[in-house]
Amino acid sequence: MKSFVKYTLVLMLAAPALVSAAELGTDARGAIPRDVQQLVVIDYRAMQNSPTAMELKERVMPPELRQFDDALRKSGLNDNNDVDSLAFALFRPSPTSDSLDTVGIAQGQFPMDDIMAGFRKQKVKPVMVRTNSIYPMTKAGMVLCFVDPSTMIFGMKSAVTKALDARDGMVPSLLNNSTLIDAMHSVDSEPLWSVLDSKGTQTMMKQLMGEAGSVTNYDSVKQRLQASWYSMDFAHGVKLDLSISTGDSFSAATISSLMSAAITVKKMTSTDVEKQALNDTQVTSSGGLLSVRYASSDDQFSSLLQSPLFKSVVQ
């Protein structure tokens, strides 16, 4: 992918502003392979109209995610009424793989009789993977599978098949990933949240740090990045809360100092809009946790979207 930060923003903005909790059920967790680099969960039922969120979505959505968005809408579901929550998981096909697959999971109360009747009317026949029926969603190769009446897996066939392998116990699932399960406990009561493993956190931080990420001090502690979790809220302005687990206070304090220094340096060449955004970003550390907090009004954030700083982060 061209930009991890860009992909993260798009995943989190697959729905507009949210106001209640987006929980991922046990059945859904069991249908996600263990080696997850990033998981994003959105409360689809509680979404509201947010011009700011939609503006950001339109600016950064890559073609591959537009396929996901279009495929869900063409699946026979009424996404506003049938889908309660939506999750995207970026996972490694194997523990040693450098590539990532993406699978979507929708949770809700689905009208199965109507959906199956629609498939029969269109003469769509499923492909069987053990006892699981996989139906085509798009001509581009996306498919869907209802693992139960309230959980649907969708994505490219290879990714959905791997998710079914996890769900059927053929390979370990997210339920066997204690690091991310623990991270989820910190944010899964939020309407829109994400968790990242060690590699995902390192990739995200490298982009956020910019040139500061190449200094010796950061290089010596980046391997200490264990996991991260964050939430975004567009209900009243824009709020971002990010926490990064480093395992020890020295690493957290070192990265906090480097990020603060990078922000200070960036202010010297920033526009007024960018300076305001940097001033609104707070970086602190406590114990083995690094915290980043950002808040702004809708108007301020909309102006930031036009800035070179924003474009450099998501390019």
Secondary structure, 3 states (H helix, E strand, C coil): CCCHHHHHHHHHCCCCCCCCCCCCCHHHHHCCECCEEEEEEEECCCCCCCHHHHHHHHHHCCHHHHHHHHHHHCCCCCCCCCEEEEEEEEECCCCCCCCCEEEEEEEECCCHHHHHHHHHHCCCCCEEECCEEEEECCCCCEEEEEEECCEEEEEEHHHHHHHHHHHCCCCCEHHHCHHHHHHHCCCCCCCEEEEECHHHHHHHHHHHHHHHHHCHHHHHHHHHCCEEEEEEECCCCEEEEEEEECCCHHHHHHHHHHHHHHHHHHHCCCCHHHHHHHHCEEEEEECCEEEEEEEECHHHHHHHCCCHHHHHHHC
